[in-house]
């Protein structure tokens, strides 16, 4: 589900001028997200919002029943577009930034993801500070779109920190690829090594 908007936007962006690439990704993602949220009106047997809310509520109930020590939320997701859009920013923050340094404790399994998050944040800050432009904008936006979509889904549906760390793993190579695509090319006297 998370890769479909990014993949379709990438295919379309290859056919348009560079100045329209960002708009293509934004509009394609918005249209497909709205379509997924309202798919029950076209295919009554599929209700994406109810399925997501049901899975999230079951996960919350299990975490509370098992007294999980790393619960990040006990709020139920309502199967409505409004509740999804309201919870999306916090879900993205949870998936991208957690675990926070003061949540690590003594667990090495939490320490490594925390250090990884810090490295990503520093890398993004470096890119913004140096106003880097990607050499492959369509590919960079494909990676960013997939990462954001998956992180929002993980942050919304997963109330336990350990689950969030595991479920966002498929997006990490794409996050690395997006960061590297903004890196300056490294040149030497004999060979050219491109990070992009």
N, C-alpha and C positions, 0 to 999 in steps of 0.2 A: 504493500500500500504506500509506503513512504517513498519508494523509488519511482513509482509511476509518474507523478507530476514532474519530477526532475528529469526523467528520461524523455518524456514527451516534449517538454520545454527545450531540452537540448537539441532534439531533432528539428524542431521548428526554428530555433535560433540559428542553425547552420544555413538556413535559407534566407535570412534577412540581414540587413546592414548592421554593422557593429553598434550603431547608436540606438538600435531598437532591442538589443539583446536583453538588457535589464528589464525592459517593459514586457517582453515576451515571457520571461521567467515569472515575473510578478502576476501577470494576467492568467497565464496557464495554471499556475499553482492555485490562485484564488478560484478560478472556475472549477477545477477538479475537486478542490476541497468542498466547495458549496454543493457540487454534484454528489459527492460521497455522503454529505450530511443529509441530503434529501433524496437519496436513491430509493427509499421506500415508496415514494410517490410514483416511481417508474417501474420498480420491481418490488411488489408488496412483500415477497418472501425474504427480502434483505433489508435489514434496518441497522446500518452501521453504528448509529448513535446508541441504540439500545444494546448492541453487542459490546461496545466499548465500555458503556456504563456498567453493564452486568459483570464484565470481567474485572473492572476496577473495584466494584463493590465487594465481589468475592475475595479479591486480594486483600482489601482492607479488613474484612471480617476475619480472614485467616491470620493476618498479621496481629490483630488484636487478640484473637483466641490463643495464639501461640506466644503472646507477649514478646514479640520481636523487639530487640533492643535498639533498632535503628529505624523506627517508623518516622517518616517525614511528614505524613499527613493522614488524618482519619476522616477527612471530608469526602462525602460521596459525590461522584460526578453525576449530574442530572443529564438525561438523554435529550438535551436541547442545544441548539446552536448557540444561544446566548451564554449558557453556562460553559460550553466548550471554549468560546472566544474569551470569556472572562478568566478562565483557568489556564489558558495557553501561555501567557507571559510568565506566570509563576512556574509552570511545568518546564518551560525552556530554561529558566534560571536554575531550577533544581537539577535538571539533567546535565547542564553545562558546568555548574560551579560546585555542586556537592560531590564528594564530602568537603566541607570547609575545614580549615586547619584545626579549629577547636573541637571538631567532631571525630578526630582520628583516634584518640585514646591510645591504647597500646597495640592495636591490631595492625600488623604489617599489610594485611589485605586491604585496609582502608588507607594506609599511608601512601602506597604507590599510586592509586588513583588521584589522591589529593595532590601529590607532587606533579603528576601528569597534567592536572587541571591548571596548576600554577604556570607550568611551562607553556601551555596553550594560551593562557591569558597574556603572558609576557610576549609571546610571539605575535599575537594580534595587536598588542599595544605598539610593538616595534613596526609592524606594517602600517598602522594608522599614523604613527609619528613620522615615518619616512614617506608617506603618501605614495606607496607602491601601487603600480598598476599591473594587473595580471597579463602575462604574455598570451594566455589562452583563456579569454574571458568566459566563453561558453562552457568550457570544462570546469573552470573555477566555480561558476554559478551552479552548475550541475551538482558539484560536491557540496556546496553550501546549502542548496535547496534540500538535498537528501538528508544532510545532517540536521538541519532545523526541523524538518518534518518528523524524522525518527526521534529526535530529542523531545519534541512536544508530545508525541504519542507515548514515549517511555515515561516522561515526567508526569503525564496525566494518569496513566493506567497503573503505575507502579508506586506503592506507598512505602516501600522498604528500600533503604539505602543500598543494601547488598544486591538487590534485584536491579536497581538502576545502574549500578556499576557494571553488572553483567550484560544487561540488555542493550546498553549503548555501545558495546564493543564493535558491532558491525559498522558503525558510523565513523569510528576513529581513523581508519586508513583514509577515508575520504576527507576528514578534517585535516589530517596531515597533508594530503595532496593539495587541498585548497590553500593551506598556509605556504607550502613550497612553491605553488604557482605564482605567488606574489613576491618571491625571493628574487633578489638581484642575481643576474647571471655571474658566475665566477669564471674568470678567464686567466689562463697562464700563458707563458710564452710559447709553449709547444702544443698544448691541447686546450680545448674549450670544454669545460664541464658545466652543463646547464642543470640547475635544480628544477627548472620548469619543463 
